[in-house]
Amino acid sequence: MIPSTASSPQPSPALQDPLRTDVLIVGAGPVGLFAAFEAGVIGLSCHIVDALPEVGGQCIELYPDKPIYDIPAVPSCTARELVERLLVQCRPFDVPIHLGQRVDTVEQRDDGRWSVTTREGLAFDAAAILLAAGNGAFAPQRLALPEAAPLEGRHVHYSVRNVADFADKTVVVAGGGDSALDWALALRSTARKVTLVHRRNGFSAVDSSVEKMRRAVEAGEMDFMVGAIAGLNAPDDKLESLEIRQIGGSTQLEAEHVVALYGLVADLGPIADWGLSLHAGKVDVDTSNYESSRAGIFAVGDIANYPNKQKLILSGFHEASLALRKAYTYAYPEKKRVHVHSSYDAKLAERVAASTE
């Protein structure tokens, strides 16, 4: 479990005043967490909200233990380690993180500030809003079988949170993308037997992963079967086998666990109704400050759209840094912010030192 500075979901705003903050960050993935740190560095208060039940965003939902190689000055780390380090980096500013909270309504008041509510009942009063929501609210594509739902979390999985849970088990990984192949390969050294099941012999994964998978199959380290999961055999609520539909008929495949990695269903949700300029489900932004078509609302990370956009975590870090400097002008229009390099920021040094004591 990733350590978190997150607060528990707050009481309904009917029982409290709206939470006042300089910036409301929507999204607790890597970019949202770095934005919280950067907000503190330049003197902005912030709160983070996320619809997911834990911090980390898509990194933790999709590939928590997959290595990442393109974070500056970090030769290699897993997504889980990256999120843990970002939480430590945020610690000096004691940023409240509200999980399981999906932002619902956004209204701009006459004074220019934003009134924001979540579907679960939190209310915020913010000078600016920073969308770091990845692809918006999302959920894994589930097995379209009535018997699958009761087995979810025990025998049917849509992500891998802990490799050790599959130790010495018979596991079927379903899907043909990068996540499916990566996890089938990763689990073969832990599980007793791993079988990758995909509806065709072609894959949407990178060539190197496909090659590696085929070599592993040839070496007897794992199996591959062309077909689709058509049924689950789970007497006494315990998975024993899968019915695999193939061109020539159906066959039974032994399985104690199935990891279905068919991708995510992404949905901007209420964000689509905020009056923002959108393109292909992304928020159009001005690259000088990553502000959307509505002044005071910014978009960074995967949710931002602009020419030559690169979907990289490091790009999101840069976008958040510039966006927050413009957000500062909404929070403190009467002040002129003076740039100070972190090496010479005595207050920041004190905060960091205090947080590590």
C-alpha positions as CSV (number, residue, x, y, z in Angstrom):
1,M,0.0,0.0,0.0
2,I,1.3,3.4,-1.0
3,P,1.7,5.7,2.0
4,S,-0.4,8.8,1.7
5,T,-0.8,12.2,3.2
6,A,-4.4,12.0,2.2
7,S,-7.2,13.0,4.5
8,S,-10.3,10.9,4.8
9,P,-13.3,12.0,2.7
10,Q,-14.6,15.2,4.4
11,P,-18.0,15.7,5.9
12,S,-20.7,17.0,3.6
13,P,-20.6,20.7,2.8
14,A,-24.0,20.9,4.4
15,L,-22.2,20.5,7.7
16,Q,-19.3,22.8,7.0
17,D,-18.2,25.9,5.0
18,P,-16.5,25.3,1.6
19,L,-12.8,24.5,1.8
20,R,-11.0,27.7,0.7
21,T,-7.8,27.3,-1.3
22,D,-5.7,29.0,-3.9
23,V,-5.7,26.1,-6.3
24,L,-7.9,23.0,-6.5
25,I,-5.9,20.2,-8.2
26,V,-8.2,17.5,-9.9
27,G,-6.2,14.3,-10.1
28,A,-3.8,12.6,-7.7
29,G,-1.5,11.0,-10.2
30,P,2.2,11.8,-10.6
31,V,1.5,15.1,-12.4
32,G,-1.1,16.2,-9.8
33,L,1.2,15.3,-6.9
34,F,4.1,17.2,-8.4
35,A,1.8,20.2,-9.0
36,A,0.9,20.2,-5.3
37,F,4.6,20.4,-4.5
38,E,5.2,23.1,-7.0
39,A,2.2,25.1,-5.8
40,G,3.8,25.1,-2.3
41,V,7.2,26.2,-3.6
42,I,5.7,29.3,-5.2
43,G,3.5,30.1,-2.2
44,L,0.1,28.7,-3.3
45,S,-2.2,26.7,-1.0
46,C,-3.9,23.7,-2.7
47,H,-6.2,20.7,-2.2
48,I,-6.2,17.6,-4.4
49,V,-9.3,15.6,-5.3
50,D,-9.4,12.3,-7.1
51,A,-12.2,10.0,-8.0
52,L,-10.0,6.9,-7.3
53,P,-9.7,5.4,-3.9
54,E,-5.9,5.8,-3.7
55,V,-3.3,8.1,-4.9
56,G,-1.3,7.4,-8.0
57,G,-3.8,7.7,-10.8
58,Q,-3.4,5.6,-13.9
59,C,0.2,4.6,-13.0
60,I,-1.1,2.7,-9.9
61,E,-4.3,1.4,-11.6
62,L,-2.4,0.0,-14.7
63,Y,1.2,-0.7,-14.0
64,P,2.2,-0.1,-10.4
65,D,5.3,-2.4,-10.6
66,K,6.4,-1.7,-14.1
67,P,9.7,0.2,-14.5
68,I,9.8,3.8,-15.7
69,Y,13.0,5.0,-17.3
70,D,12.4,8.6,-18.4
71,I,12.1,10.5,-15.1
72,P,15.0,13.0,-15.0
73,A,17.9,12.0,-12.6
74,V,16.1,8.7,-11.8
75,P,17.6,6.0,-14.0
76,S,14.8,3.5,-13.1
77,C,11.9,3.3,-10.7
78,T,8.5,1.6,-10.7
79,A,5.3,3.6,-10.9
80,R,4.7,2.8,-7.2
81,E,8.1,4.1,-6.2
82,L,7.6,7.3,-8.2
83,V,4.3,8.0,-6.5
84,E,5.9,7.3,-3.1
85,R,8.7,9.7,-3.8
86,L,6.3,12.4,-5.0
87,L,4.3,12.0,-1.7
88,V,7.5,12.5,0.3
89,Q,8.3,15.6,-1.8
90,C,4.8,17.0,-1.1
91,R,5.1,16.4,2.6
92,P,6.6,19.8,3.6
93,F,3.3,21.5,2.5
94,D,0.9,19.1,4.2
95,V,-1.4,19.0,1.2
96,P,-4.9,17.6,1.9
97,I,-5.8,14.9,-0.6
98,H,-9.5,13.9,-0.9
99,L,-9.9,10.4,-2.4
100,G,-13.1,8.8,-3.7
101,Q,-14.4,12.3,-4.7
102,R,-15.5,13.0,-8.3
103,V,-15.7,16.7,-9.2
104,D,-19.2,17.4,-10.4
105,T,-20.2,21.1,-10.6
106,V,-18.0,24.1,-11.3
107,E,-19.3,27.7,-11.2
108,Q,-17.5,30.9,-11.5
109,R,-18.7,33.6,-9.0
110,D,-18.9,37.3,-9.6
111,D,-15.6,37.8,-7.7
112,G,-13.8,35.5,-10.2
113,R,-13.3,32.6,-7.8
114,W,-14.7,29.2,-8.4
115,S,-17.3,27.2,-6.5
116,V,-16.7,23.5,-6.9
117,T,-18.6,20.5,-5.6
118,T,-18.0,16.8,-5.7
119,R,-20.6,14.2,-6.3
120,E,-19.9,12.8,-2.8
121,G,-20.6,16.2,-1.1
122,L,-17.4,18.2,-0.7
123,A,-17.4,21.9,-1.6
124,F,-14.4,24.1,-2.5
125,D,-13.8,27.8,-3.0
126,A,-10.8,28.2,-5.3
127,A,-9.0,31.0,-7.1
128,A,-8.0,28.6,-9.9
129,I,-8.5,25.0,-11.0
130,L,-5.8,22.7,-12.3
131,L,-7.0,19.6,-14.2
132,A,-4.4,16.8,-13.9
133,A,-7.0,14.1,-14.4
134,G,-5.2,12.0,-17.0
135,N,-7.8,10.6,-19.4
136,G,-10.6,11.8,-17.1
137,A,-12.6,9.4,-14.9
138,F,-11.9,5.9,-16.1
139,A,-12.7,2.2,-15.4
140,P,-11.3,-1.0,-16.7
141,Q,-13.3,-2.9,-19.4
142,R,-14.7,-5.8,-17.4
143,L,-15.6,-9.3,-18.4
144,A,-19.1,-9.2,-19.8
145,L,-20.1,-12.3,-17.9
146,P,-22.7,-12.4,-15.1
147,E,-20.6,-14.8,-13.1
148,A,-17.6,-12.5,-13.2
149,A,-18.8,-9.8,-10.8
150,P,-19.0,-12.0,-7.6
151,L,-15.5,-13.2,-8.2
152,E,-13.9,-9.7,-8.7
153,G,-11.0,-9.0,-6.3
154,R,-10.6,-12.7,-5.4
155,H,-10.4,-14.6,-8.6
156,V,-11.1,-12.1,-11.3
157,H,-8.8,-9.0,-11.5
158,Y,-8.5,-6.0,-13.7
159,S,-5.0,-5.0,-12.5
160,V,-2.2,-6.5,-10.6
161,R,-1.6,-4.8,-7.2
162,N,0.6,-7.5,-5.6
163,V,2.5,-10.1,-7.6
164,A,2.8,-12.3,-4.5
165,D,-0.9,-12.9,-4.6
166,F,-0.4,-15.1,-7.6
167,A,2.4,-17.2,-6.2
168,D,2.1,-20.9,-7.2
169,K,-1.3,-20.3,-8.8
170,T,-2.6,-21.1,-12.2
171,V,-3.2,-17.7,-13.9
172,V,-4.8,-16.7,-17.2
173,V,-4.0,-13.2,-18.5
174,A,-6.5,-12.0,-21.1
175,G,-5.8,-9.2,-23.6
176,G,-3.4,-8.3,-26.4
177,G,-2.0,-4.9,-25.5
178,D,1.2,-3.9,-23.7
179,S,-0.3,-4.4,-20.2
180,A,-1.5,-7.9,-20.9
181,L,1.8,-9.0,-22.4
182,D,3.9,-7.3,-19.7
183,W,2.0,-8.9,-16.9
184,A,1.9,-12.3,-18.5
185,L,5.7,-12.2,-18.7
186,A,6.1,-10.8,-15.2
187,L,3.9,-13.4,-13.6
188,R,5.5,-16.4,-15.2
189,S,8.3,-16.3,-12.6
190,T,5.8,-16.2,-9.7
191,A,2.8,-18.2,-10.8
192,R,2.8,-22.0,-11.2
193,K,1.4,-21.6,-14.7
194,V,0.6,-18.6,-16.9
195,T,-1.5,-18.7,-20.0
196,L,-2.0,-15.6,-22.2
197,V,-5.4,-15.6,-24.0
198,H,-6.1,-13.3,-26.9
199,R,-8.8,-13.3,-29.6
200,R,-6.3,-13.4,-32.4
201,N,-2.6,-14.1,-33.1
202,G,-1.8,-10.4,-33.7
203,F,-1.2,-8.0,-30.8
204,S,-1.4,-4.2,-30.2
205,A,1.7,-4.4,-27.9
206,V,5.2,-3.2,-28.9
207,D,7.2,-5.6,-31.1
208,S,9.8,-6.2,-28.4
209,S,7.1,-7.5,-25.9
210,V,5.5,-9.7,-28.5
211,E,8.9,-11.2,-29.4
212,K,9.7,-11.8,-25.7
213,M,6.4,-13.4,-25.2
214,R,6.8,-15.8,-28.1
215,R,10.3,-16.8,-26.9
216,A,8.9,-17.5,-23.5
217,V,6.2,-19.7,-25.0
218,E,8.7,-21.6,-27.1
219,A,10.8,-22.1,-24.0
220,G,7.9,-23.5,-22.1
221,E,7.8,-20.7,-19.6
222,M,4.2,-19.8,-20.4
223,D,1.4,-20.7,-22.8
224,F,-0.5,-18.8,-25.4
225,M,-4.0,-19.6,-26.6
226,V,-6.1,-17.8,-29.4
227,G,-9.7,-17.5,-28.2
228,A,-12.1,-15.5,-26.0
229,I,-13.3,-16.1,-22.5
230,A,-16.9,-17.3,-22.8
231,G,-17.6,-18.5,-19.3
232,L,-16.2,-19.0,-15.8
233,N,-16.5,-22.3,-13.9
234,A,-16.6,-21.5,-10.2
235,P,-18.3,-24.1,-8.1
236,D,-18.6,-23.0,-4.4
237,D,-17.7,-19.4,-5.5
238,K,-14.1,-20.6,-6.3
239,L,-12.7,-20.3,-9.8
240,E,-11.5,-23.6,-11.3
241,S,-11.5,-23.1,-15.0
242,L,-12.5,-20.9,-18.0
243,E,-14.5,-21.7,-21.1
244,I,-12.5,-20.5,-24.0
245,R,-14.4,-20.0,-27.3
246,Q,-12.3,-20.7,-30.4
247,I,-13.0,-21.0,-34.1
248,G,-13.4,-24.8,-33.9
249,G,-15.5,-24.8,-30.8
250,S,-14.9,-24.4,-27.0
251,T,-12.4,-25.8,-24.6
252,Q,-11.9,-25.7,-20.8
253,L,-8.8,-24.1,-19.5
254,E,-7.7,-24.6,-15.9
255,A,-7.4,-21.3,-13.9
256,E,-7.5,-20.2,-10.3
257,H,-7.1,-16.5,-11.3
258,V,-7.9,-14.5,-14.4
259,V,-6.4,-11.1,-15.0
260,A,-8.4,-9.3,-17.7
261,L,-6.5,-6.5,-19.2
262,Y,-8.7,-5.2,-22.0
263,G,-7.9,-1.5,-21.5
264,L,-9.8,1.3,-19.9
265,V,-13.1,3.0,-20.7
266,A,-12.2,6.7,-20.4
267,D,-14.8,9.4,-19.8
268,L,-14.4,13.1,-19.1
269,G,-17.6,12.9,-17.1
270,P,-18.9,16.3,-15.8
271,I,-15.7,18.0,-17.1
272,A,-17.3,17.8,-20.6
273,D,-20.0,20.1,-19.4
274,W,-17.8,22.9,-18.0
275,G,-17.9,24.9,-21.2
276,L,-14.2,24.2,-22.1
277,S,-12.9,23.9,-25.7
278,L,-12.3,20.2,-26.2
279,H,-10.8,18.1,-28.9
280,A,-11.1,14.3,-29.0
281,G,-11.9,14.2,-25.3
282,K,-9.0,16.4,-24.3
283,V,-8.9,20.0,-23.1
284,D,-7.4,22.6,-25.5
285,V,-4.8,24.8,-23.8
286,D,-2.5,27.7,-24.5
287,T,1.0,26.4,-24.3
288,S,2.3,29.6,-22.8
289,N,0.6,28.8,-19.5
290,Y,-1.6,25.7,-20.1
291,E,-4.7,27.7,-19.5
292,S,-8.0,26.4,-21.0
293,S,-10.5,28.4,-23.0
294,R,-11.9,29.5,-19.6
295,A,-9.6,31.8,-17.7
296,G,-8.7,30.3,-14.4
297,I,-9.0,26.7,-15.4
298,F,-5.8,24.9,-16.5
299,A,-5.2,21.4,-17.9
300,V,-1.9,19.5,-17.6
301,G,-0.7,16.0,-18.3
302,D,-2.6,13.6,-20.5
303,I,-5.9,15.6,-20.4
304,A,-4.2,18.6,-22.0
305,N,-4.4,19.0,-25.8
306,Y,-2.1,21.1,-27.9
307,P,0.1,20.7,-31.1
308,N,2.9,18.1,-30.7
309,K,1.6,17.1,-27.3
310,Q,3.7,14.3,-25.8
311,K,2.0,12.0,-23.3
312,L,5.0,11.8,-20.9
313,I,5.0,12.3,-17.1
314,L,8.0,14.7,-17.5
315,S,6.0,16.8,-19.9
316,G,3.2,17.0,-17.3
317,F,5.7,18.3,-14.7
318,H,6.7,21.1,-17.0
319,E,3.1,22.0,-17.9
320,A,2.1,22.1,-14.2
321,S,5.0,24.4,-13.3
322,L,4.0,27.0,-16.0
323,A,0.3,26.7,-15.2
324,L,0.7,27.4,-11.5
325,R,2.7,30.5,-12.2
326,K,-0.3,31.9,-14.1
327,A,-2.6,30.6,-11.4
328,Y,-0.7,32.7,-8.9
329,T,-2.0,35.9,-10.6
330,Y,-5.6,34.8,-9.9
331,A,-4.9,33.9,-6.3
332,Y,-2.9,37.1,-5.6
333,P,-3.7,39.7,-8.4
334,E,-2.3,42.5,-6.2
335,K,1.1,40.8,-5.8
336,K,4.1,40.5,-8.1
337,R,5.7,37.1,-7.6
338,V,9.5,37.2,-7.5
339,H,11.3,34.1,-8.9
340,V,13.6,32.4,-6.5
341,H,15.7,29.4,-7.3
342,S,15.0,26.6,-4.9
343,S,18.7,26.5,-3.9
344,Y,18.3,30.0,-2.4
345,D,14.8,29.6,-1.0
346,A,15.5,29.6,2.8
347,K,11.8,29.0,3.7
348,L,11.6,26.0,1.4
349,A,14.8,24.6,3.0
350,E,13.3,25.0,6.4
351,R,10.1,23.2,5.4
352,V,11.9,20.3,3.8
353,A,14.2,19.9,6.8
354,A,11.2,20.0,9.2
355,S,9.4,17.4,7.2
356,T,12.3,14.9,7.4
357,E,12.8,15.2,11.2
